[in-house]
Amino acid sequence: MTMALKNIIIIIALQVLTTTLLAFNPDSLISTANNAYNKGLYDSVLNTYNQVISRGIESGELYYNMGNAFYKNNDIASAILYYEKAKKLIPNDEEVQYNLNIANSMIVDKIDKVPELFYNRWWNFVYNILGTDAWTIFALISFTFLIVTIGLFIISKKRRNRKLSFYIGLIFLITSIVSFTLTSQKYYFNIDQNEAIVFTSSITVKSSPTQNAVDLFVIHEGTKVKIIDKIDDWVEIKIQNGSIGWLPEKSIKKI
């Protein structure tokens, strides 16, 4: 084999290696998907984003972009699914909520939500202020200050200083408990798939997990449900107005 032929083989091998590395580079894939989106090639966008997800990468922005691509493809149920996925990761993003509202306005079912009790509204407001990572950092900072105030309480000789450190420590104890609770709740909410979107154009909710059970009510594609139980291939669901019944698991996709 001549030296020139060896050089050609090495150059080709390097080109193949470079192409392969770029193909497996998430940033390169996302850039490719964004370019395809700008050209209106939405099927290509979704295919490329799915390659990114298959590599174990997820983000609110990624799911939001997928929701937009599904919306452009007039697949409203899938758009709602991915907007909801994005909302779990970036709950305070106004664009996600705005687009989700638009998509929800295009589905058949318009289900009134059961009013929340005032303390649930307060808790959800605090819950949505920060994301999981931010609440984790806040919890660790609060716990650190709690340890410091405990130390000050122990080493202080003056009654006034001990009293002050006690009350400050009590505040940090409460904030630590609340922030750790919120962190835990957000973490399990993100990994627990107890919500889903209906992916059947029209389906009858049953009173029990059998096809011969009593018909309760009908829901349509794109409706969000909460999963509260599962038996075999059936799931017990709850919709926003509080109604409960059973659906075949294959009729929904989990958020």
C-alpha positions as CSV (number, residue, x, y, z in Angstrom):
1,M,0.0,0.0,0.0
2,T,1.5,3.3,-1.1
3,M,1.9,6.3,1.3
4,A,-0.6,8.3,-0.8
5,L,-3.3,5.6,-0.4
6,K,-2.7,5.4,3.3
7,N,-3.2,9.1,3.6
8,I,-6.4,9.0,1.7
9,I,-7.7,6.2,3.9
10,I,-6.7,8.2,7.0
11,I,-8.5,11.3,5.7
12,I,-11.7,9.3,4.9
13,A,-11.6,7.7,8.3
14,L,-11.3,11.0,10.1
15,Q,-14.2,12.5,8.1
16,V,-16.4,9.5,9.0
17,L,-15.3,9.8,12.7
18,T,-16.1,13.5,12.6
19,T,-19.5,13.0,11.0
20,T,-20.3,10.3,13.6
21,L,-19.3,12.5,16.5
22,L,-21.4,15.4,15.2
23,A,-24.4,13.1,14.8
24,F,-24.2,12.1,18.4
25,N,-23.6,15.6,19.6
26,P,-26.8,16.8,21.3
27,D,-26.0,20.5,20.6
28,S,-25.5,19.7,16.9
29,L,-28.8,17.8,16.8
30,I,-30.7,20.6,18.5
31,S,-29.1,23.1,16.0
32,T,-30.2,20.9,13.2
33,A,-33.7,20.6,14.6
34,N,-34.0,24.4,15.0
35,N,-32.9,24.9,11.4
36,A,-35.5,22.4,10.2
37,Y,-38.2,24.2,12.3
38,N,-37.3,27.5,10.6
39,K,-37.8,25.8,7.3
40,G,-41.2,24.3,8.3
41,L,-39.9,20.7,8.3
42,Y,-41.7,19.7,11.5
43,D,-41.5,15.9,11.0
44,S,-37.7,16.3,10.7
45,V,-37.7,18.5,13.8
46,L,-39.5,15.9,15.9
47,N,-37.4,13.0,14.6
48,T,-34.2,14.9,15.5
49,Y,-35.5,15.9,19.0
50,N,-36.4,12.3,19.6
51,Q,-32.8,11.4,18.9
52,V,-31.8,13.9,21.6
53,I,-34.3,12.4,24.1
54,S,-33.1,8.9,23.3
55,R,-29.7,9.9,24.6
56,G,-31.2,10.6,28.0
57,I,-31.3,14.3,27.6
58,E,-34.4,16.3,28.6
59,S,-35.3,19.9,29.4
60,G,-38.3,22.1,29.6
61,E,-37.1,24.1,26.5
62,L,-36.7,20.9,24.5
63,Y,-40.2,19.7,25.3
64,Y,-41.6,23.2,24.6
65,N,-40.0,23.2,21.2
66,M,-41.5,19.7,20.5
67,G,-44.9,21.0,21.6
68,N,-44.6,23.8,19.1
69,A,-43.6,21.4,16.3
70,F,-46.6,19.1,17.1
71,Y,-48.9,22.2,17.2
72,K,-47.6,23.3,13.7
73,N,-48.3,19.7,12.5
74,N,-51.9,20.1,13.8
75,D,-51.4,17.3,16.3
76,I,-53.0,19.1,19.2
77,A,-53.0,16.1,21.7
78,S,-49.3,15.6,21.3
79,A,-48.7,19.4,21.5
80,I,-50.6,19.4,24.9
81,L,-48.6,16.4,26.1
82,Y,-45.2,18.0,25.5
83,Y,-46.3,21.4,26.8
84,E,-47.3,19.6,30.0
85,K,-44.0,17.9,30.1
86,A,-42.3,21.3,29.7
87,K,-44.5,22.8,32.4
88,K,-43.3,20.1,34.9
89,L,-39.7,21.3,34.4
90,I,-40.3,25.0,33.9
91,P,-43.6,25.7,35.7
92,N,-43.3,29.5,35.7
93,D,-42.5,29.9,32.0
94,E,-45.2,32.2,30.6
95,E,-44.7,31.1,27.0
96,V,-45.3,27.5,27.9
97,Q,-48.5,28.3,29.8
98,Y,-49.7,30.6,27.0
99,N,-49.2,28.0,24.3
100,L,-50.7,25.3,26.5
101,N,-53.8,27.5,27.0
102,I,-54.1,28.0,23.2
103,A,-53.8,24.2,22.6
104,N,-56.3,23.4,25.3
105,S,-58.8,25.9,23.7
106,M,-58.8,23.8,20.6
107,I,-59.9,20.5,22.1
108,V,-63.5,19.3,22.5
109,D,-63.7,19.0,26.2
110,K,-64.0,22.2,28.3
111,I,-64.0,20.8,31.8
112,D,-64.4,23.2,34.7
113,K,-61.8,22.7,37.4
114,V,-63.0,22.1,41.0
115,P,-62.1,25.2,43.0
116,E,-59.1,24.8,45.2
117,L,-59.2,25.4,49.0
118,F,-57.4,28.6,49.9
119,Y,-54.5,26.8,51.7
120,N,-54.0,24.6,48.6
121,R,-53.8,27.8,46.5
122,W,-51.2,29.3,48.8
123,W,-49.1,26.1,48.8
124,N,-49.2,25.8,45.0
125,F,-48.2,29.4,44.7
126,V,-45.1,28.8,46.9
127,Y,-44.5,25.5,45.2
128,N,-44.4,27.1,41.7
129,I,-42.1,30.0,42.7
130,L,-38.9,28.0,42.2
131,G,-37.9,24.9,40.3
132,T,-36.5,21.7,41.8
133,D,-32.9,22.7,41.7
134,A,-33.6,26.2,43.1
135,W,-35.6,24.7,46.0
136,T,-32.8,22.3,46.7
137,I,-30.3,25.1,47.0
138,F,-32.7,27.1,49.1
139,A,-33.2,24.1,51.4
140,L,-29.5,23.6,51.8
141,I,-28.8,27.3,52.6
142,S,-31.7,27.3,55.2
143,F,-30.3,24.1,56.8
144,T,-26.8,25.6,56.9
145,F,-28.0,28.7,58.7
146,L,-30.0,26.5,61.1
147,I,-26.8,24.7,62.0
148,V,-25.0,28.1,62.5
149,T,-27.8,29.4,64.8
150,I,-27.7,26.2,66.8
151,G,-24.0,26.7,67.3
152,L,-24.5,30.3,68.3
153,F,-27.2,29.2,70.8
154,I,-24.8,26.7,72.3
155,I,-21.8,28.9,72.7
156,S,-23.6,32.1,73.7
157,K,-23.3,33.1,77.3
158,K,-25.7,36.0,77.4
159,R,-29.4,35.2,77.8
160,R,-30.3,37.9,75.2
161,N,-28.0,36.3,72.5
162,R,-29.3,32.8,73.3
163,K,-32.9,34.0,73.0
164,L,-32.2,35.8,69.7
165,S,-30.4,32.8,68.2
166,F,-33.3,30.5,69.4
167,Y,-35.9,32.5,67.6
168,I,-33.8,32.9,64.5
169,G,-33.0,29.2,64.5
170,L,-36.7,28.5,64.8
171,I,-37.4,30.5,61.6
172,F,-34.6,28.6,59.8
173,L,-36.0,25.3,61.1
174,I,-39.4,26.1,59.6
175,T,-38.0,27.3,56.3
176,S,-35.8,24.2,56.1
177,I,-38.7,21.8,56.7
178,V,-40.9,23.7,54.1
179,S,-38.2,23.9,51.5
180,F,-37.1,20.2,51.9
181,T,-40.8,19.2,51.6
182,L,-41.2,21.3,48.5
183,T,-38.0,19.9,47.0
184,S,-39.1,16.3,47.7
185,Q,-42.6,17.0,46.3
186,K,-41.2,18.5,43.1
187,Y,-38.7,15.7,42.7
188,Y,-41.3,13.0,42.9
189,F,-43.7,15.0,40.8
190,N,-41.2,15.1,38.0
191,I,-40.5,11.4,38.1
192,D,-44.0,10.2,38.9
193,Q,-46.2,9.8,35.9
194,N,-49.6,10.2,37.5
195,E,-51.0,12.5,34.9
196,A,-51.8,11.7,31.3
197,I,-53.4,13.0,28.0
198,V,-56.1,11.1,26.2
199,F,-55.1,10.0,22.8
200,T,-58.3,8.5,21.5
201,S,-60.6,10.8,19.5
202,S,-63.6,9.9,21.7
203,I,-63.8,7.3,24.5
204,T,-66.4,6.3,27.1
205,V,-65.2,6.2,30.7
206,K,-66.4,3.0,32.5
207,S,-67.5,2.4,36.1
208,S,-65.1,-0.5,36.5
209,P,-62.1,-1.9,34.6
210,T,-64.1,-4.0,32.2
211,Q,-65.5,-3.3,28.7
212,N,-69.0,-4.4,29.8
213,A,-69.1,-2.0,32.8
214,V,-71.6,0.8,33.0
215,D,-70.9,3.9,30.8
216,L,-70.2,7.0,33.0
217,F,-69.2,9.8,30.7
218,V,-67.3,10.5,27.4
219,I,-64.0,12.4,27.1
220,H,-62.1,13.3,24.0
221,E,-58.6,13.5,22.6
222,G,-56.3,16.0,24.3
223,T,-58.1,16.0,27.7
224,K,-55.8,15.8,30.7
225,V,-56.5,13.2,33.3
226,K,-55.0,12.2,36.7
227,I,-54.2,8.5,37.2
228,I,-55.2,7.2,40.6
229,D,-55.1,3.4,40.2
230,K,-54.2,0.7,37.7
231,I,-55.5,-2.8,37.2
232,D,-54.1,-5.0,34.4
233,D,-54.6,-2.9,31.2
234,W,-57.0,-0.4,32.8
235,V,-56.3,2.8,34.6
236,E,-58.6,4.6,37.0
237,I,-58.7,8.3,36.1
238,K,-60.0,11.5,37.5
239,I,-60.8,14.6,35.5
240,Q,-60.7,18.2,36.6
241,N,-64.3,18.4,37.7
242,G,-63.8,15.5,40.1
243,S,-65.4,12.8,38.0
244,I,-63.8,9.3,38.3
245,G,-63.9,6.3,36.1
246,W,-61.8,3.7,34.2
247,L,-60.1,3.8,30.8
248,P,-58.0,1.3,28.8
249,E,-54.4,2.2,29.4
250,K,-53.7,2.2,25.7
251,S,-56.0,5.2,25.3
252,I,-53.7,7.6,27.1
253,K,-50.1,8.8,27.1
254,K,-48.4,9.6,30.4
255,I,-47.0,13.1,30.9
